[in-house]
Amino acid sequence: MEAWIPITLAAATAQTLRFMLQKHLKSTRLSTAGATFSRFVYSAPLVAVLIGVYALASGQALPRPPGVFWVYALGGGLSQILATLCVVALFGERNFAVGITLKKTEVLQAALIGFVVLGEGVSPGAVAAILTGFVAVLLLSRAPVVAPGAPGARLFNRAMGLGLASGVLFAFSAVGYRGASLSLGGGDVVLRAGLTLAIVTASQTLAMGAWLAWRDRAQLRAVIAAWRVAGLVGVTSMIGSFCWFLAFTLQMVAYVKALGQVELVLSVAASVLFFRERISARELAGIALLLVSILALVLVV
């Protein structure tokens, strides 16, 4: 088994746990921005310390990032912040499993963005799988209730917009992180992935911290007060992010994101067992069809 496969499975598991914790924070104590900030502020110091320890223990010098690295890394970091904001806001619109499923349109878009940005193409069979996934997204995007006199609301609604926007932004961030890690000239794959993650999380913490200090200082205090749960968000974020970065360094983004769809199964289990949410037959059909498209994508790549 190639190394990127178990690494990706670990990333998907940690990410599901992190989204569950963020949903809890959003529902009980924090705003969308506060729940998003919690994943960065508590993970950035851990990442920096661990990558420094690894560099010393392995006797490697930290590689010097070239100019293109900063374009990829900072662009990916900004995209991830915006994508996470969309996902946390989406949890207030639809249930947990459907929210994660709409967010996972990133795998269908990552192949296209990876081709445009990095020149990593996909096969005709993968294109067919992407189109199947698009049909699944249309099925999932129908809102449960339609206001009278609102034509098109079942298809074009806030939940669909947030879900698709998060998918596009997460795809851009993943491609940016792969480009940043590959641009580093020295160090092994763990060091390159870890250094990229350390720089990205530090920039994200500074950017969101400055924004909250300007617009909503109460949320900064709330994130600190919620340190028990928010700290767990940081730990699961660090584990998940490092595994994603390592997998992106080892393999094409489209393939990694395709395998990462195992998160769909985990999100359905979390939705039913932990949040006591009901999954409708239509939503299950959409999730199943999207999963079929992902399995097809894995088989043809």
QUIVEN-V870046 format. One record per backbone hydrogen bond with DSSP energy under -0.5 kcal/mol. NH is the residue of the N-H (numbers start at 1). CO is the residue of the C=O. E is the energy in kcal/mol with one decimal. If there is no record, write none. Layout:
# QUIVEN-V870046
NH,CO,E  NH,CO,E
This chain:
# QUIVEN-V870046
5,2,-1.5  6,2,-0.7  7,3,-1.5  8,4,-2.0  9,5,-2.1  10,6,-2.1  11,7,-2.0  12,8,-2.4  13,9,-1.9  14,10,-2.4  15,11,-2.3  16,12,-2.0  17,13,-1.9  18,14,-2.1  19,15,-2.5  20,16,-2.1  21,17,-2.1  22,18,-2.4  23,19,-2.5  24,20,-1.9  25,21,-2.3  26,22,-2.8  27,23,-2.0  28,24,-1.5  29,25,-2.4  30,25,-3.1  35,31,-2.7  36,32,-1.8  37,33,-2.7  38,34,-1.8  39,35,-0.6  39,36,-0.9  40,36,-0.6  40,37,-0.9  41,37,-2.5  42,38,-1.2  44,40,-2.5  45,41,-0.5  47,43,-2.5  48,44,-2.3  49,45,-2.2  50,46,-2.5  51,47,-2.5  52,48,-1.7  53,49,-2.5  54,50,-2.4  55,51,-2.2  56,52,-2.0  57,53,-2.8  58,54,-2.4  59,55,-0.6  59,56,-0.6  60,55,-1.9  65,63,-0.6  69,66,-0.7  70,66,-0.9  70,67,-0.6  71,67,-1.1  72,68,-2.2  73,69,-3.3  74,70,-2.2  75,71,-1.6  76,72,-2.4  77,73,-2.4  78,74,-2.3  79,75,-2.1  80,76,-2.1  81,77,-1.9  82,78,-2.2  83,79,-2.4  84,80,-2.7  85,81,-2.1  86,82,-1.9  87,83,-2.1  88,84,-2.6  89,85,-2.2  90,86,-2.0  91,87,-1.3  92,89,-1.2  93,90,-2.0  94,90,-2.0  99,95,-2.5  100,96,-2.4  101,97,-2.1  102,98,-2.7  103,99,-2.0  104,100,-1.7  105,102,-1.5  106,103,-1.4  107,104,-1.5  108,105,-0.6  109,105,-1.3  110,106,-2.4  111,107,-0.8  113,109,-2.6  114,110,-3.0  115,111,-1.5  116,112,-2.1  117,113,-3.0  118,114,-1.8  119,114,-0.6  119,115,-0.9  120,114,-1.6  121,119,-0.9  127,123,-1.7  128,124,-1.9  129,125,-1.8  130,126,-2.2  131,127,-2.2  132,128,-2.0  133,129,-2.1  134,130,-1.8  135,131,-1.7  136,132,-1.7  137,133,-2.1  138,134,-2.1  139,135,-1.9  140,136,-2.2  141,137,-1.7  142,139,-0.7  143,154,-0.9  150,147,-1.3  153,150,-1.9  155,152,-0.8  156,152,-3.3  157,155,-0.9  161,157,-2.3  162,158,-2.8  163,159,-2.4  164,160,-2.8  165,161,-2.3  166,162,-2.4  167,163,-1.9  168,164,-2.4  169,165,-2.4  170,166,-2.8  171,167,-2.0  172,168,-2.3  173,169,-2.4  174,170,-2.4  175,171,-2.2  176,172,-2.4  177,173,-2.4  178,174,-2.2  179,175,-2.5  180,176,-2.4  181,177,-2.6  182,178,-2.5  183,179,-1.2  184,180,-0.6  184,181,-1.0  192,188,-2.4  193,189,-2.2  194,190,-2.6  195,191,-2.7  196,192,-1.9  197,193,-2.2  198,194,-2.6  199,195,-2.3  200,196,-2.4  201,197,-2.9  202,198,-1.9  203,199,-2.1  204,200,-2.4  205,201,-2.3  206,202,-2.2  207,203,-2.4  208,204,-2.6  209,205,-2.4  210,206,-2.3  211,207,-2.0  212,208,-2.6  213,209,-2.3  214,210,-1.4  215,211,-2.7  216,212,-2.5  219,216,-1.1  220,216,-0.8  221,217,-1.7  222,218,-2.0  223,219,-2.5  224,220,-1.7  225,221,-2.5  226,222,-1.8  227,224,-1.2  230,226,-3.0  231,227,-2.3  232,228,-1.0  233,229,-1.9  234,230,-2.1  235,231,-2.2  236,232,-2.7  237,233,-2.3  238,234,-2.4  239,235,-2.4  240,236,-2.6  241,237,-3.1  242,238,-2.4  243,239,-2.1  244,240,-2.5  245,241,-3.0  246,242,-2.6  247,243,-2.5  248,244,-2.9  249,245,-1.8  250,246,-1.5  251,247,-2.3  256,252,-2.1  257,253,-3.1  258,254,-1.7  259,255,-2.1  260,256,-2.0  261,258,-1.4  262,259,-1.5  263,260,-2.0  264,261,-2.2  265,261,-0.5  265,262,-0.6  266,262,-1.5  267,263,-2.7  268,264,-2.1  269,265,-1.9  270,266,-2.3  271,267,-2.6  272,268,-2.0  273,269,-2.8  274,270,-1.9  275,270,-1.6  277,271,-2.6  280,278,-0.6  284,280,-2.5  285,281,-2.3  286,282,-2.3  287,283,-2.6  288,284,-2.8  289,285,-2.6  290,286,-2.3  291,287,-2.4  292,288,-2.2  293,289,-2.1  294,290,-1.9  295,291,-2.6  296,292,-2.5  297,293,-1.9  298,294,-2.4  299,295,-2.1  300,296,-1.7  301,297,-1.2
